[in-house]
Amino acid sequence: MKHVFGLAALAAGLAIAPAQAATVSLFCSSAGAEYEMCKTAADAWAKETGNEVKINKMPAAWDEALPLYQQLLSAQSPDADVLLLDVVWIGLLQNHLLDLNEELSKEDIAAHFPSTVEAGTVNGKFVALPWYVDAGLMFYRKDLLEKYGKPVPKTWAELTETAKVIQDGERAAGAKDMWGYAWQGRSYEGLTCDAIEWIGSYNGGTIVDTSGNITIDNPQAAEALKMAAGWVDTISPPGVLNYDEEASRSTFETGNAAFLRNWSYVWGTSQGEGQPLVGKVGVTNLPVGTPEGKSSGCMGTAHLGVSKYSANKEAAVSLVKYMGGVAEQKRRAIEGAYNPTISALYEDADVLKAIPFLKDAQTAFADSASRPSAITGSSYNRVSQAFYTAVHGVLAGEAEADAALKGLAGELETIKQRGKW
Ligand code: GLC
């Protein structure tokens, strides 16, 4: 990972910065158009304030960045100033982050959806400014649904059937690489999201409930996993077991999948000027498992935080304010389909025009499934790893769903005893 983050270069940058202007380090994601968008904002802030920004590029799969964050923060390194934070890391990193209650005005904070502010607050400290809100969504080929006379699927069973019809039809017509459904099946945090969505939509809970009880060993959860395992090599390519967001996006955007589960940024990438799927894509909430189940998009809000050990706190806070502020959130919504966390932007005509599914996405946010990061705190990573490893085993046909979930529940008990949640 060294080559990605270039910390030596970062330290050198700090050393040569002029006395009055600060060089602030910032982590930007590399998924989709994210890096460019992040860089443009950083450059604009630098120009406006006379400071400099040193950008560290995060891998597209964010969980690969977490060990580096942990290393930098536990060493109290002054080389990490502004951190892009996955909502599930906030509990884990809270002690290393500045309380932004003391840095931002009450009005600035209250402009964000209360649920996102709550997610950024731990023990009364507001450590993570909401940046964009996300929940798992279903992208589909409007043109292909029309061609095969199929409605937008409401249940996973309908999706499975429609995906197969389209796949078979398109292959028969010569599109040999066509698949029905692309999603994220690699053994990583993204699979925790996909699987919590399937399980939630079958009323199978969220692995650990909000009181801390381990709930994962239940028949609905097993049923959901069996369904997903049945997709591999039928409506989804065998390679789905190694897909992350970007790999699955690529299958869809090259025209090789009828459906895609992903985050809203795919609207921005697939509908960008000159893209082959412009006008052919629809976006909707994820299907339900049973008619009484609810659509359960995984909550994936992104936040921005400032390290307590930053040598440039004032400038770092200023950059966070700029990046999370209304003008920049509006630009990101329009240019990249990142859903704002500032509620007023949901009434903004330009934003509504750029993200036509924003109202649907709002329902997805309201019904979203949260991973159990708040209740499991510093153990969350271990919980999630145990979960996605077990799920991956079921998807790969190495284990039966019921037995895997029973084993997982035992493993989680051990983690719980050690982590004392
Ligand atoms: C997205 C989400 C994040 C999630 C990750 C999984 O980046 O915003 O919450 O953990 O995907 O790959």
Boltz pocket constraint, residues with backbone or C-beta under 6 A from the ligand:
constraints:
  - pocket:
      binder: B
      contacts: [[A, 60], [A, 61], [A, 62], [A, 86], [A, 87], [A, 88], [A, 134], [A, 189], [A, 190], [A, 191], [A, 193], [A, 245], [A, 263], [A, 299], [A, 300], [A, 301], [A, 302]]
      max_distance: 6.0
